[in-house]
C-alpha cells in the first residue's frame, strides 16, 4: 500500500535525488535548502509556525512494502507579501497599423509583473520515474492530496491559490527561452538562476527591463515555449484545469511555463472534503476516496475503496491501519474524507465485523 505522510529529515537524501530530476523553485536541488524546507514543514505540521509566510507543508509518498519514498508534493500557505512579491511575466498584445500601407501587425509582448496579495500555492510535485503510469495512479494521489489537506485546514490558506507549471526543458535540463531572453539581462545559466531564486528574487526585479519586450524578436523555437508545459507536466495541468484552475497569461520568467490559479472555495475537491467518522468493515470493489487521519504518528493519508451505510462511512481494516487509525473504538474514528468522482467502480459488498 502507498501512504502519504509529512517529510522528515531521514527523507533528505531521497528528496535530493528527486529534486535533481526537475527544477522546481519550491523543490530546490540543494541539500541545505531542502533540509530547511523539511524543518519548516515539520514545524508547520506540529503547529509551531505562527507566521503564515513561513508556513508550508511538504508531503512524501511512501511505498509501505518497500519502505521507500517514491514521490513528494507541497503546499505553501503564502507565497508573497510586501517586500517579497511573486514575480511573473505577463503576456500581452500590441497592435500597429499603417494608414499608407493599409495594413499592420499584432505583436505579442512580455512585461515583468509582481503580486503581493499573498496567495497560497501548490507545487513541488514529482514522482519517481519507475512509478509513473502505475495502475494505482500515484501521481494523481500526490496531486489531489494537497486539496484534501487544504480543505481540512481551510483557515490556514488564502482565498486564491497558484500552481506553477514547468515549461518544456531540453535534454540537458535547460530551456531555450532563458538562453534567448533571460540570459540577455541576467548572466546566469538557467539552473543557476532558478536555484538562486530559491534564496532571493531581488536580482530579477533589479536586472530585468521594466518595459515591454516584443516576442517577435525571439527565435521561433523560443517563442513557442511561452505558456507551454512539458509533456510530463501535461497530465498535472489537465487535472488542475478540472479543478477549476485557469491560465491568465502569466508565465514563469525562467522557463515560460504558465501560472494557473483558482479560488480555493471553488475547487471541487475542496468543496467535497469533510471531516467525519469511519467504521471498519469489508468493502469489495467500492468507489474510491482519499482518506486521512492525524494520530500519534502524525498526518497519514491514502486512496481507498469505501462504502456509505445508514450508520456512516465504512473503510477496510487495511486502510485504517495504513493511516494510523487501526484501533477503532465504538462509534468509529475521526478521518478526513474526499470522494473521488472519477472512480466508477460500484459497491458490491459491505460487511462489518
VENQUI-V980813 format. One record per pair of residues at least 12 apart in sequence whose C-alpha atoms are under 8 Angstrom apart, sorted by the first residue. I is the first residue (numbers start at 0). J is the second residue. Records with the same first field share a line. If there is no record, write none. Layout:
# VENQUI-V980813
I->J, J
This chain:
# VENQUI-V980813
0->62, 63, 64, 321
1->60, 61, 62, 63, 301
2->60, 61, 62, 63, 299, 300, 301, 321, 322
3->58, 59, 60, 61, 141, 299, 300, 301
4->58, 59, 60, 61, 297, 298, 299, 300
5->40, 41, 44, 56, 57, 58, 59, 297, 298, 299
6->37, 40, 41, 57, 58, 59
7->37, 38, 41
8->34, 37, 38
10->68
11->30, 33, 34
13->68
14->33, 70, 71
15->28, 29, 30, 33
16->28
17->70, 125, 126, 127
18->125
21->172
22->190, 193, 194
23->122, 123, 165, 193
24->123, 193, 194, 196, 197
25->122, 123, 197
26->123
27->194, 197
28->194
36->55, 57
37->57
39->53, 54, 55, 56
40->54, 55, 56, 57
41->56
43->55, 56
44->56
51->76, 77, 155
52->76, 77, 78, 79
53->76, 77
54->75, 76, 77
55->73, 74, 75, 76
56->73, 74, 75
57->71, 72, 73, 74
58->71, 72, 73
59->71, 72
60->141
69->126, 127, 130
70->124, 125, 126, 127, 141
71->123, 124, 125, 126, 141
72->121, 122, 123, 124, 125, 141, 142, 145
73->121, 122, 123, 124, 145
74->119, 120, 121, 122, 145
75->119, 120, 121
76->118, 119, 120, 155, 156, 157
77->117, 118, 119, 120, 156, 157
78->117, 118, 119, 120
79->114, 115, 116, 117, 118
80->114, 115, 116, 117
81->115
82->115
83->115
84->113, 114, 115
85->113, 114, 115
86->111, 112, 113, 114, 251, 252
87->111, 112, 113, 249, 250, 251, 252
88->109, 110, 111, 112, 249, 250, 251, 252
89->108, 109, 110, 111, 112, 248, 249, 250
90->107, 108, 109, 110, 248, 249, 250
91->107, 108, 109, 110, 248
92->105, 106, 107, 108
93->105, 106, 107, 108
94->106
106->213, 214, 215
107->213, 214, 215
108->211, 212, 213, 214
109->211, 212, 213, 214
110->209, 210, 211, 212
111->207, 208, 209, 210, 211
117->157
118->156, 157, 158, 159, 160, 161
119->156, 157, 158, 159, 160, 161
120->160, 161, 162
121->145, 160, 161, 162, 163
122->162, 163
124->141, 142
125->138
126->138
139->235
140->301, 302
142->235
143->268
144->289, 300
146->268, 269
147->268, 269, 272, 289, 335, 336, 337
149->269
150->269, 270, 272, 273
151->272, 273, 274, 335
157->263
158->262, 263, 264
159->260, 261, 262, 263
160->260, 261, 262, 263
161->258, 259, 260, 261
162->258, 259, 260
163->251, 256, 257, 258, 259
164->228, 232, 236, 256, 257, 258, 259
165->228, 229, 232, 254, 255, 256, 257
166->224, 225, 226, 227, 228, 229, 254, 255, 256, 257
167->224, 227, 228, 229, 230, 254, 256
168->229, 254
173->189, 190
174->189, 254
175->220, 221
176->221, 222, 224, 225, 253, 254, 255
177->189, 252, 253, 254
179->217, 218, 221
180->217
181->207, 252, 253
184->206, 207, 208
185->203, 206, 207
189->253
192->253
193->253
224->254, 255, 256
225->250, 254, 255, 256, 257
226->248, 249, 250, 255, 256, 257
227->255, 256, 257
228->256, 257
242->266, 267, 268
243->261, 265, 266, 267
244->259, 260, 261
245->259, 260, 261
246->258, 259, 260
247->259
268->337
271->337, 338
272->335, 336, 337, 338
273->335, 336, 337
274->333, 334, 335, 336
275->312, 333, 334, 335, 336
276->311, 312, 330, 331, 332, 333, 334
277->311, 312, 313, 314, 331, 332, 333, 334
278->311, 312, 313, 314, 327, 330, 331, 332
279->313, 314, 315, 316, 319, 327, 331, 351, 352
280->313, 314, 315, 316, 349, 350, 351, 352
281->313, 314, 315, 316, 348, 349, 350, 351, 352
282->304, 305, 306, 313, 314, 315, 346, 347, 348, 349, 350
283->304, 346, 347, 348, 349
284->304, 344, 345, 346, 347, 348
285->304, 305, 306, 344, 345, 346, 347, 348
286->304, 305, 306, 338, 339, 342, 343, 344, 345, 346
287->302, 303, 304, 305, 338, 339, 342, 344
288->302, 303, 304, 305, 336, 337, 338, 339
289->301, 302, 303, 335, 336, 337, 338, 339
290->302, 303, 334, 335, 336, 337
291->322, 334, 335, 336
292->322, 323, 324, 333, 334, 335
293->322, 323, 334
294->323, 324
295->323
296->323
298->322
299->321, 322, 323
300->321, 322
301->318, 321, 322
303->315, 318
306->346, 349
313->349
